[in-house]
């Protein structure tokens, strides 16, 4: 067999295997989280993976305020990352963040050019470029990389992330395993923590749900915000997981029951 034919076969296999890898490890899903600060529920966040085409995937997060939170913000926050699978890792192509609230209106877009190893930052229409290192993630999609790496039983979780016009190193510490109760049942999780300059973020990632975070807690000077999974589509919950009998109504968590 000629080298040319062999090359064509290998390229064709890679084209098929990489999306299949992503689908097997991270299937399309939609996860709904209730947001609370102390006893107050102030909204929901919906996160989903969408397969755009044979090569591209979209990870999207939408936060919708409700109740008292609407006093402080007038709009939704949408964050999304378009990405591909490269060498069994996630490679971002385009990231965007939009806050529609009139007081904090902010429109951010990052365009990753892996050929020139540059990323174009566009904030409220003002663009500039910076150098891009191999393996760089964006602020949203790195959380999928955490899920993948936990599934691979990796112990050292460290990611280079394009954040605020700079390349920052996010170091994730594994804190052990915990059983966490949610409206969907009780799950065995791996607890991971990232401590930043102004905030600490803790994720409890469920072993039976491809290490999807089922609880997220963010601590800042202004207090703690907790996101708790209450509805999940696309990932089957094992029968071994006990469902709680006092599952809250959807409208109580910020969504309509229909």
N, C-alpha and C positions, 0 to 999 in steps of 0.2 A: 504494500500500500504506500502511495507516495506521501511525502511530508505535507503537501498541499491538502490532499484529501483528509489526512489525519487532523490537520489544523481545523478544517471546516467542521469535521465531526465533533471535535472538542469544543469549538465555539458554539455549535448548535446545542450540545449537551449542557453547557454552562447557561445558555439562554433559558433552557427548560428547568434545570435543577435549582437555580437561584430563586425564582419565584415560588417553586414548590417548597423549598426550604422555609421561606418566609411564611407560607400558608400553613405548613405543618407546625412550626414553632409558635407563630403568632397568627392565629386565624382571624378573619374578619369578626369584629365584635363591636357591640355598643354597650358601654358601661355608664350607669346613672348613679351619681353621688349626691347625697344631701349635704349641705354646708351648714355648719353651726359654729357659734361663738358663745361658749357657755351654754345656757339653756335656750338661747335664741337661734332658731333656724332662719337663715336669711337668703337661701337660694339653692340652686342645683347646678351641678356641672355634668355635662354629658360628653363622654370621650368615645371616639370610634375609630376603627381602622377600616379604610375603604380601599379596595383594589381598583386603581384607575384604569390600568391596561395590563398587558403581559409583563411589563417591566416596573411600572411605577405604582407606589402605594401612597395613601394619604392618611396621616394621623391628625385628627381634628378634635379640639376641645372647645366647648362653648359653655360659658358661665352666665346664668340667668338670675339676676337678683329678684327677691320677692319681699313682701312685707316691709319691715322697718328699713331694710337695706336700700329701698328705692328712694329714701330721703337723701341718701349720700351719693347715689349714682343713678343716672338716668338711662343707662344702656347696657347692652351685653358686651362681654369680652370674648372675642373669638381668636383662638390661637391654632395654627395648623402648620404641619410640615409635610412636604412632598419628598419621598425618599425612594431609594432602590436598595436592593441587596447586592453587596459587593464583597466577594471573598467571605461569604457567610457572616457578614457584618452589615449594619445599617449605615448607609451613606446619604446624608441629606442633600437635596437638590434645591429646594426653595422653602423658606420659612416666612411666616407672616403673623403679625399680632395686631389686632384692631380693638381699641376700646372706644365705643361709640358715645360714651358719656360726654356731655358738652363741657363739663368742668375739667375733665382729664383726657380729652380727645387725643389719641395717640395712634399713629399708623406706622408700623415697622415692617420692613421686608428685607430679607437676606437672600441673595442669589449666589449659590455656590458654583464656581467654575473649577472643576477638578482638572481640566486640561492645563489651565494656566496657574492653578493652585492659588486662586484669589477668591475672596468673597466680597460682593458689593452690598454695603449697608445702605438702606434708604429709610430715613426717619422723617416722617411728615413731608416727603417729597425731596429731601436733601440727601443726595447720594455721595458715598465715598468708598474707596476700596482698601482692603488690607490683605496681607498674606494669609494663606490657608495651609495648615499642616495636615498631613495624611492622618486620617482617623478622627478629624474634627466632627463634632456633633452640634446640633442646635439645642436651644433651651427646652424644647418639648420632646424631641425624638430620643434624646439620651435616656429618657425613662423607659423606652422600649428596649434600649440596649441593656439597661439594668435587668429587665425581665429575661432577656436572652442569656445574659451572663450568669444569672442565678440558676437558670435551667441547665447550664453547662457546669454548674458547681464551682464556678470561679470564686476565689477567695479575695483577690485584689481587684476592687472596682474603682477605676480611675478613668476619667473622661476629659478630653480637651473640648471645651464648649465655646462657641462664638456667642459672646454675651456682652451687651453694652458697648459694642465697637472694639472689644478686646478678645483675645483668646485666653480663657481662664481654665484652670484645672479644677474639676469637681472630684473630690475624693469621697467615696461612699464607704462608710464603715458598717460592717455586718455585726449586729448586736446580739444575735442568737435567734432562737425560735420561740414563738408564742402562739397560744390559741386565742383567736379573736372572734367575738360574736358580732354578727351583722343581722339585718333583717332577712337575709337569705340563708342564714345558718351559721354554724361555728366552723372556722377554718384553721388549719395548721399553717402558720405563716413564718417567713423569715423577716426579721425586723432589720431595716437598714436606715442609716442616718447620714445626712449631709449637713455639715455646719458651715454656714456662710458668714460673711462679714456682719450682716444685719439680721439674719434669721437662721433658724434651724428647721430642717424638714425631715420628718420621720415617715417612712413608708412601711406598711405591713403587707408583704407580698405572698399571696396564697399559693401553696404548692400545687393544689388541684386545679388551679385556674391559670396555668402557664405563668405563674408568678405575677399575675395582675395585682396591683395594689388594691386591697379592699378597704384600707383605712389610711388616710394621709393626714398628718398633723403638722401644721406650720406654726412655729413660735416666733413672735417678734415682740418688741417693746410694747406694742399696742394690745398684746394678748395672743391667745391661741385660736387658730381656726382649724376645725376638723372636718374632713370630707369622709363620708361613710357610704360604701356601696349598698344600694338597696334594690337595684334592678339590673339584670344582665341578659344580653342577647348575643348569640353566636358562640358562646362557650358553655358546654354542658356542665351543670353542677352535679357531681357524683351523688349517688343515692346514699352513700355513707355519711354525707354531710347532714347533720340534723337541722331541720327547719324550725325556726322559732314559731310558737303558736301565736305570739303577740305581734306579728308582722304589721307595721304601721300602714295606714292607708296612703296611697300615692299622693292624694291632695295635701296630706299633712307634711309631705316631704318636698312639696313645691311643684308637683306635676298633677295633671288631670288623670283620673282613674281610667279614662278611655284612651 
